[in-house]
Amino acid sequence: MAVLAIMTAWHEKMFQNSQFTQKITSLTILLAVLLGIVASFMNFQARHINWQIWEQNKSEFFFDDTPLFTTMDAGYFLGIAGYLKSGRTVNEYQSLRSFPRNQYHPNSTDETQSSPPLLASTIAYFSEDSSPQSLLTTGNKIIPYTAIITAIAIIIAFGVTGYWLEASVAAAGGGLSIAYYWRSSIGRIDTDQLNLGFMYFMFAMVMCAGRAKDIKWGLFFTTIAGLVANLFMAWYGKPELIIMAAFSLFWLTLVITRDPRRIFGFFAIFIVLSGVKIFNPFNSLYLSTELTNNNFIFASVLSTVTEVSQISFSEILYRMTGSVTLSVFCLIGMVLWAVRHPVMAVAYGPLAGFALFTIVLGNRALFYSAPFFWFGGAYISILMLRIVTYKFMSLKTQSSSFTQIFVTLGSALACCTFLIFIWATGPVNQIAKPSVPIPIIKALSELKTIAVDEKSVVATWWDYGYASMLMNGLPTFSDPGLHGLEVNYFVADALLSSNPVYAADTLRFLARGGLNSLEAEVENRTDLTQIMIDNRDKPAPVIYLMLTDQMTGWIPSISKIGRWDIDLGAPILAKGHKTGQNLVYNFLNCADSKMPGLIKCNDSAVDLRKGKIDGKYVLDLVVEAHGGRLIGSKRFNDAELNMIQIMKDRNGKAAKVALLHEELFYSSFNQMFHLGRFDTKNFKLVYDDYPHTRIFKLLPAPR
């Protein structure tokens, strides 16, 4: 403590200077309020313009009169909201997930009901009814207003540190940064639209609690911080974020008050009010490279999710402000502010340092740092302006009050310039496409009338899980929130299998409960396959398998999950592939030549008569399909691994040409979806909207 006191005294002596310290006056507050209103309106207007563009282009963003969404997680909150609006419970909705593991039993003696996410409850409250149209309209129209709340929270967070003018720049820049805007624009019906606001306001209250001179005020702000944390948990449910704020409160009270009553008392009050339970921070899917169940080792699905992937430092800087150079300038400002206010800098460290958490959380956490970058840019700009102004005024021997007014007006003008720049360069008119295209949404909606069987389940890739449940109310095997289940492996394994009977057996195995239905542990994959075959005739719910063209682009991820040795916990490499290489549709840019049978693809000469590419024999087979139906093929050399697949529309035009590995060519997905070849004893085509979607009904296992 003595050493800390000496360092603090030196720091105050070093920086107790009007050139470094912003004096708060009535003029400062007035200008800050005006700038804050402008920053908040900018955040609102950006989303409002976004919505107007959607309404003007309904063919791209609406299914009939129903607006769509730009995140796969939207269906989760909307689905629960629909259940709440219709008088049902969260438990009943959860029973649709991970079928049949979570089946809901109305007569169950367990009366424990899960609490709905706050976002779902909010949508249910404002929605007119439980229809997808009403839910999606409400969910989208809420977004501009949550943007205002977020902006105000950011302004308060920096304002309580004494920098009210710079706070408006942080709110505008953070809200319209590339890192955050795409996670809070129209269609992004997810917790991110208020996560930033909750986080910054919670830390603002912690800052007030830690710096309060009167213990009563400190207790008041601690209580507010704890209640906000509790609300944040109901909204997002990530205790790690609450613990960060708790340690910031501990740090502030330790360094500033040095009062044990405040240090431990405020910390305890905050933790109790927040409702955070004890948890193991290392027990996270984000830190797991594999999953285990029943002696088997499965690949982690998170390794295929784009938003949890790590990105370069230069990309981090770009997403903060839209310019690497500007971000470096802002970063310097952040460092200078931290040197000037080391105690507050440590307390706000988690907010400024979230960009570094990409090592663990991937790029999804970047947006938490965006306001701090813009604050740093405003801080260093105003700091330079103040230094120059004071030096100039000292030569003119002007009064200190006049100098202060001049500096305040100049600072406000600098912030105005920043706001104009942010609006002019921000991504306001850039639009994210719906995460599920309209034809697929239509197919999911049609399933409601197709699946007339009382007990049925939808089998498809996990990305569609929430959207499917929202549009048709049918249970699914997996969804975007079930990354920790082995189900995704079995679905991928079935899609990639060249044996349609095996694919059908695998899906029926899942419908009967998968690994959880086994009476005893299985020693190896061979024994598990035999169990699937032996249980082939056992009763199973009706399964509807949905395949889409969007899944064509997801094949690398599906391959990474499904091409896996669950006995050894290692990838299964396709013949000729190297470690880390997955199956993929390599689409080629091709043009006909003057000679029949010769085409030019990606600057390479392809001879469809002899199976050559650039004069080398590399092709095993060339096939052509019209409207998803195989119409012809030509074999060259069985020893080769490459296939060329020419896919045309129903009229034989608009060709897409893909080069693919033989294992992908013979996969159930490729054969059933792109070539229309399937085992009629096990599958029945019940919905055909190729090239967008095909839905198959699994028939009872043939005897």
N, C-alpha and C positions, 0 to 999 in steps of 0.2 A: 504493500500500500504506500509506503514511503517513497519508493522508486516511482510508482505511478503518479504520486502527487508532484514530484519534481518534474516529471515529463509533462504533466498537464500544465504546470506553471510556465515551463519553457514554451510550450505550444501557444498558450494564450498571449504571452509576451511577444512571440514571433508574429502572430496573426491578428492581434487586437488592433486593427487598422481599418479605417473607413473604406480603404480601397478594396479590402477583402471581405468586409462585413456589410451586408445589406441592411440598411435601417428601414424599419417598417413604419410608415406614416399613413395618414388617412388617404393621401393621394395614391400610395402604393396599393392599399386595399381596394380603392375604387377601380383603379386600372386592372388589378388582378381579377376582380369580379367580372369586368367587361371582357377581358381576355378569356376567362374561364367559360363564360357563356358562349363565346365564339368557338372555342375548342370543343365544347359539348355539342353545339349545333353541327359542327363539322362531322363529328362522329355519327350523329343522327342522320344528317343529310346524305352522307355517303351510302348508308344502308338503304335509305329511302329511295335514292336514285337507282340503287341496285334492284329494288323491288319494282320500280317503274319499268326498268328494262325487261324484267321477267314478264310483266303484264303485257308489254308491247310485243313480246316474242313467245306467245303461249305454245306455239308448236314445238319449241325447244325445252320449255321449262314447266309445262303443265300436262297432266294426263286428264283429258276431258277438261273439267274445271278445277282439277285438284293440283295445286302447286307441288313440286317435288322437293328433293333435299339433296345436299351436297356432301353428306357424311353418312356412312353406313350405320353409325350409332343412333341416328335420328329416330329410326323405327322403334328403338327400345323405349325411349321416353314417350313417344307418341302412342305406342302400343299400350303402355301402362296407363297413360292418360285416358285412352279410350275405355279401358276396363273400369277405371275409377268413375268416368262419366256415366257409364251404363250400370253403375251400382255393384260392380264386381270388385274383387280384391287383387292385390298384387300377387298373392300366392297363386291365384287362379291363372294369372298371366304367366308366372314363372313355370307353371306346369307344362306350358307349351315348349319350353326350352329343354335341350338335351333329352329329347324323347328316347325311351320312356322313363328315364331316371327320375324326373321331377313330376311324375303324374300326380294330379290333384285328386284327393279323395274327399268329397263333401261330408262324408260321415266320420271323418277322422277325429279322434279324441284330442289331437293336438290343435289347440285354439290359437297358437302363436301366429300372429300376422306380421309379415314384413312391412316396414314403413316404406312408402313410395318415395322415389327421388323428388326433391323439391321442384325441379323443373317439370316433371310429369304432373305434379299436383297443380302447378301454376297454369299449365296448358289446359288441364281439365277444368279448372275454375273459369277460365275465359272462353273456352270453346262452347259453341252453341249446342253441339251434340257429339256423339261418339263416332261419327263417320270419319274416314280418312280425309275427306275433303275439308271438313270443319277443323279437324285437328291440325292438319298441315297448314291451313290458312292462318290459324291462330299462332302456331309455332313460328311461322315466318314473320308475322306482323309484330311479334314481341321483340324481335331482334334489334330494331332501331332504338327502342326504349332502353334495353339493357346496355346498349352502346353509350347512352347518356349517363346511366348510372356508373358505368365503368370509368368514364371520363371524369366525373365528379370525384370518385374515389381516388383516382390518381392525383388529381389536383390537391385534395386534402392531404394525401401522403407526403407530397413534397412541400406543401404549404406549411405544415406543422414544423418543418425543419427551418422555416424562415425564408423560403424562396418561393413566394406566391406567384411572382411573374413568370419565372422559369417553369413553374408547375403547369401552366397552360400549354407550353410547348411539349412537355412530357406527355400530357393527356392527348393532344392532337397527334403528335408523332407516334406514340405508342399505339393508339387506336387505329391509325391508318398505315402502320408499318406492314411490310410484306409478311413478317413473321406472325402478326396477329390478325390482320384484316381477313385473310383467307380462312381463319378459324372462327370468324364472327360475322361473316357476311351473310346475306340472304341465302337460305337453304341449309346453313350450318346450324341445325337445331341440336345443340349439344351444350354441355356445361361450360365449354370454353367461352361462351358469350358473356359469362359473368365471373369466371374463375379469376381473371385479371383484376376485376373490381373488388371481389372479396379479399383477395390476397393483399392488395395495396391498402385497402381500408383497415383490415385487421392489423397490419404492420403500423399504420398511422396511429391507431389507438394504443398500440404497444409503445410507440414512441412517446405519445402524450403521457402514458402511465409512468414510464421510466424517467421522464424529465420533469414531472410535476414537482413543484417545490413543497406544496401542501400534501400531506399524506392522504387527506380526504379526497382531494382531486385525483391523486394517484390511484386510490381505491376505486373511484368512480370510473376512470378510464380503463382500469384493469377489468372491471365488470363488463363494460361495453365490449372490450376486446374479446373476453371469454364468450359472451353471447354471440358476437359476430362469428367467432370460430365455430361455435355450435351450429349456427345457421350454415356456415361454409361446409361443415361435415354433412349436413342434410342435403346440400346442393351437390357436392363433389365426392365427399367421403374418402379423402386421402389424409390420414393422420400425420404423414410425414411433413406436410405443409404446416400443420398446426404446431408440431414440435419445433419447427424452425422458428416460429414466432415466439414460442415459449422461451427458447434459449436467448432470443433477442431481448426479451423482457428481463430475463435473468442478468444478462450482460449489462443492460442499461442501469438497472437498480444497483448492481454491484459496483459499477464504476462511478456513477453519479451520486447516489445517496449513501452507499456503504452502510446502510441500515439493515441489519439482519431481519427485522420485521418485514420490511419491504421486499428484500431479496427473496426470502423463502415464502413469505405470506402471499405476495402478489403472484409468484410462480404457481403456488398450490391452488389459489383461487382461479387463476386462468385455466389450469389443467382440468379442474373439477367442472367448471362451467362449460368448457369446450366439449366435454363428453368423450374425450379421447381415451381409448382403452390401450392397455399394454400390447405391444406388437413387436415382431421381429423384423427390423428393416431389411435384413438380408434374405428374408423369406419372400422373395418377389420373383414373378415370372420374368421380369426384365433382367434379372441376374442369372436366370437358368438357361442353360444351353440344351437341356434335354428333359424329358418327362419320363417317369417310371410308373408302371402299373402291371401287377400280376407277372412279375419276373421279366417284363418286356421294357425296352428302352425306346422312347419315341423322340423324334426331332421336335424342337420347339417351333411352334407356329409363328411366334413373334419374330423369328429370324427372317420371315418373308414379308413382314409388314413395313411399308415404306416409311411411315412417320416415326418409327423407332430406330431407323438406321442412322448411323453417325454421318456427319457431313464435315467438310473442311472448314478451317478457321476463316478463310476468305469468304466462304459461302455464309457463314454465321454473320460476318460483318455486313455482307450485302443485304441479308434479310432484315437487319436491324433498321437500316435507313434507306436502302435502295442504292447505296454507293459505298464501296469499300473505303474510299478516301474520306468521305464524310463521316463514316463510322469510326475511323481512326482518330479524326478530329474530336468526335464526341467522346471517345474512349479516353483521350488525354484530359478532356474536361472532367470526366468522372474521377480520374486519378487525382486531379488538382482539388476537386471538392472533397475527396476522401482524406487528402493531406490536411486540408483546412478543418475538417470535421471528422477526425478519426473514430471517435466514439459512436457517432451516428452512422458512420460508414460501416462499421462492424455490425451494428444492429440491422442495417438495411442490406448487409452483404448477400443474403440469400436472393434478394430481388435482383441485385446487380449481377450476381454470379450464376444465375440460372443458365446462361449461355454455355457455361462450362459443363453443365450436367448432361450435355449431349452424349458424354462418354457412357452414361448409364441409361438415360431416358430417351435418347435419340433426339431428333429435331423437334419433337412435339412440345418441349419445354422452353423453346427459344423465346416465345412471345413474352414471358414474364420479365425478361431483361430489356425489352424494347423501350418502354417509357424511360428507363434509366439512361439509356444511350442518348435519347433526345434531350433529357434533362442536362446531361453532361455537355452537349453541344450548346445549349442555351446558357449554361453556367459560364463556360469559358468565353463565350462571345461577350456576355455582359461584363465579365471580369476585365477583359481587355478594354472594353468601352469605358469602364469606371476608371481604370488606371490612366488611360489617355486623357480622359476628361479632367481628373483631379490634377494631373500634371499641367494641363493647359490652363485650368482655372487658377492654379497657384501663381502662374505668371501674370494673370490679369488681376490678382488680388480681389477676386469677387467674394462676397459673403458666403459663409458655409451653408446657410439656408437656401440661397439661390443655387449654389452648386448642387445641393441635394435634390432640389426640384428638377434641375436640368438633367442630372444623372438618372433620376426616376423616369422622366419622360423619354430619355434616350433608351433606357432599358426596355420600356414598354414598346417603343418603336422597333427595337431589335427583335422582340418576341413576335410582334405583328409580322415582321418580315419572315420569320421562321414559319408562322402559320400559313402565310401565303405560299411559301415554298412547299410546305408539306401538302397543301391542297393541290397545287399545280403538278407536283410530281408523284402524288399518291396513286394507288391502284383503283381509284373510285369507279371508273368506267370499265374495269376489267371484270369479267364474269366467269365464275367457276361453273362447269357443266354439272348436271345432276349425276350423282354417283351411280345411280341405276338408270339406264336409258329407258325412255318411254315404252318401247315395245316389250321390254322385260317386265316393267311395272304392269303393263296390260296382261301379260301372261300370268303373273302372280295373282292378279285380280280374277282372272278367268278360272283359276284353280278352285275358287270358292264354289263355282257351279259344277266344275268337272268332278271334284272329289265329293261325291254324294255318299260315299261309304261312311258309316258312323265312326269307325276308328281307322284313321289314315295318318300318314306322316309325309312331309316333303323332304326329299333328299336332294341336295345340291351343294355347291361350295359354300363355306361358312359365311362369306361376305353377304349373302342374300338372306341370312337367317332372320334378322329383325324386320327387313322389308317384307318378307314373305308372311310373317305372323301378322304384320299390320294390315296387309292387303287381303288376306284370306282367312286369318284366324286359325290356321292349321298348325299343328306342332312341327318342329324341325329337329334334325339331329344335332345341328350346331349353329352358332351365330358368332358375331364379332366379339362377344364378351366371354366366349368359352375357349380361349386359347390354350387353357391348361388341360384339355381333355384329349384322350387318344382317338376320339371319334373322327377327327379330321384326317388322321392317318388312314383309317379304314375307308373313308369316302374317297380319298385320293388314290388309294391302292385299287379300289374298284374301277375308278375312272381310267386308270392307266393299264389295267389288266387287258391282255389280248384274248382272254377267255371269257366270253359273255356269261357262261354258267357260273364261273367263279365270281364275277362281278355281282350277279344276282344273289348268290349265296351270301356274299359279304354284306349286302344291304339288308337282307332278311335277318342276318345275325345281329345287325345293329338295331333293327326294329324290335327284336325280342329282348334287347337289353345289353347287347355287346358283352364286354368282359364282365360286367356286373351280373350277368345272368348265369355265369359259370358256377357250378357247385363246388369246384375245387380249382386250385391254381394249376395252370398249364405249364409244362416244362419248356416247350419251344414252339416256334411258329408252325412247324410241320404238324404237331399234334393239334394246334388250334385250327388249322385248315381242315383237318380230318373231322373235328367236332362240327365245324360249319357244314360239312358234307353230310355227316350223320344226322344232323338236325334239320336237314333241308325240308323235310315234310312236316315239321312241326308248325302249328298255326302262328301267323305273324300278321300284324296290321298291314293294311294296304299301303304300298309305297309309291309315291309319284316322284320320278326322277326328272329334274329340270336341268337341261344343258343349254348354254347360251354362247353366243359369239364372243361376248365379253370374257368368258372363261378361256377362250383361245389365247388371249393375251396374258392370262394368269397361269398358263401351263408351266412356266419356269418355277413358280411358287408351288403349284400342285405337285410338280415333279420332285421338288426338294423335300416335300413332306411325305409323298407316297413312295418314292424310290428309296426306301430305307430298310435296313436290316434291323428289325426290332429285337433280335436275339443278341446281336453284337453292339447295337447302338451306333451304327455307322452307315453312311450312304451306300446305296447300290449303284455302281457306275454302269451306264449303258455301254454296250460294246463300242470300243473306240474312243470313249470319252475320258477326259482327265478329271482329276479331283476338283470339285467345285463347279463342274460343267453340268447343266441341267438340260432336260428336253425343252425344245422351243420351236415354234413356227417361225422360220426365217422367211419373211415375206420379201419377195423380189420385185424390183421395178423392171418389168419386161416390155419389150416391143418386138413386133413381128419384123422379120427381114424379108428380102425379096425372094429368098429360096424357101420352099415349103419344108417344114420340119426344123427350121433353124430360127432361133429367137435370140435376142440380146437381152441379158438380164444383169443388172448391176455392172455393166461394162464387161461382162463375160459372155462368150459365145456358147450357147447351149444347143446341142444337137439332139433333138428329140427322136431321131431315127436310130441313132447308135448308142445313146446314153452317155454322151460325152459332155464335159464342161471344159472349155478352153483346150480341147483336143485330148483330154484325159478321160479314161473310162472310170467314172465315179458313181454312176446311177444304177440302182437296182431296178427301179420301176418308175413309170410315169402314168398318172391316172388323171382323168378328167371327169368332173361332176357338174351337172346342171341343176340348180335349185336344190342342192343338197342330196342329189341322187347320182350314184356312180353310173356313167354311161360308157366308159371305155378305159382300157389300160394296156400298157405294153411293157413286157418284162425284158430286162437286159442281162444282168449278171447277179445271181443270188449272193455272190461273195461280197458285193458292195452294200453299204449301209444307208445310202442316201436315196430318198424318194422325192420326186417332184409331183406336187398336187396342184392341178389347175381347177379353180373353183369359179364357175360362172353362174349368172342368175338363171332363172327359169327359161329365159329366152335365148340362152347361150351367149350372152354378152356380159360386159363389165367383169372381166376376169380378174381374179386374184391368184397369184402364183406363189406357192410356198415350197421351200426346201426343208424337209424334215427327216429326222432319224427314223429308221424302220420301226423301232419300238414305239415311237409316238404314232406313226402311221397305223400300226395294227392295234393301237389302244382302243378300248371301248368308247372313249370319248370321241376320237376322230372318226371311227367307223360309224357310230350311231348318229353323231351330229352332222359332220361334213359330208359323209358319203351315203347316209341313209341305210346302212347295213346293220341289222340287229337280229338277235335270236327271237323269232316270233313265238317260241314256246315259253319264253320267260318275260318278254317285253311286248307291250302294245303301245303304238304311237297314238296318243290321245289329243295332242295339240301340236300343230306344225306351223310355225311362222318363221321358217328359215329365210334369210340367214340370221335372224335375231334369236329365236328361241324354239326349242323342241321339248315337249314333255312326254315322258313315257310312264306307263303304268306297269308295275311288276305284276305278272300273273302268278297264280298259285304254282308252286314248284311242280313240274311235270313228273308223273310217276313212271 
